[in-house]
Amino acid sequence: MQKAVSSDLLKFSIQQPSTADKALTVLGTSIICVSFFFMIFPMVDLAVSQWFARDQVFVLAEQPFLQAVRRIGRDGQIYLIGAMLLLMGLQAFGPKRYEFGQPHKPLFVLLSFAVGPFIVVHVLKFLIGRVRPRDLYEFGGSADFTPVWQFSAACSRSCSFPSGESSAAAAALSLLVFVPARLRGIAALAMVPFILMIAFNRVLFGAHFLSDIMLGWLFTMFAMVLIWRWMEPRSDAICRFITRARR
């Protein structure tokens, strides 16, 4: 009887989707829903950008505070990636008598930035070729507006969709792996407003559409959960591999 109950409990636990699986489902559904919304109502993108333009000029692009926010966001990425590389170096080659934490955590942060803001974003920028708002006829440029996911040959480099800086801001949430589980919710609440400010800054500057920002976030978060889903059950093996050269 006890064995039968234990067997049933084991089967039940195996059949239950993990937290990562649930998150992937929510994020994947959100990507589809947001994409369809902006495909069905493409003028929402243009209308939101027009809110921040005066006489075809995005006047907030010259606002010192917003410029400082952008510098902090861009410079912060460099310092963050450098810190993670340094931490991994200490974990891989530092003396055994010193404890530098679990190596798979900084690796997760680095992979989050590599896969989301770099690989996914730049591949889509190249494939879609969407022109930035400030380059449209409506804002004094020479290009036509194209809805999200519509292929365009108007842009060949530094294109609009999706936003790299907003994707990098979302990737910064990977730092939550360093926070104890019981405090992650509080830490996320503290991080999200500032990260949202960095991301939405690009709309205020006329550098991106609202859909570029939202989908950039969702793509990166989907990639982060996918990476963590793969890494978490292999964390011990990854840590042993990275620290094998310790003296």
Protein Blocks (a to p, Z undefined) as FASTA:
>chain_A
ZZmmmmmmmmmmmmpccfklmmmmmmmmmmmmmmmmmmmmmmlmmmmmmmmpgehiafkl
mgmklmmmmmmmmmmmmmmmmmmmmmmmmmmmmcfkbcebjfklmmmmmmmmmmmmmmmm
mmmmmmnopacfklpmknopabdcddehiacfkbfghpfbdcfklmmmmmmmmmmmmpcf
klmmmmmmmmmmmmmmmmmmmmmnopacfklmmmmmmmmmmmmmmmmmmmmmmmmmmmmm
mmmmpZZ
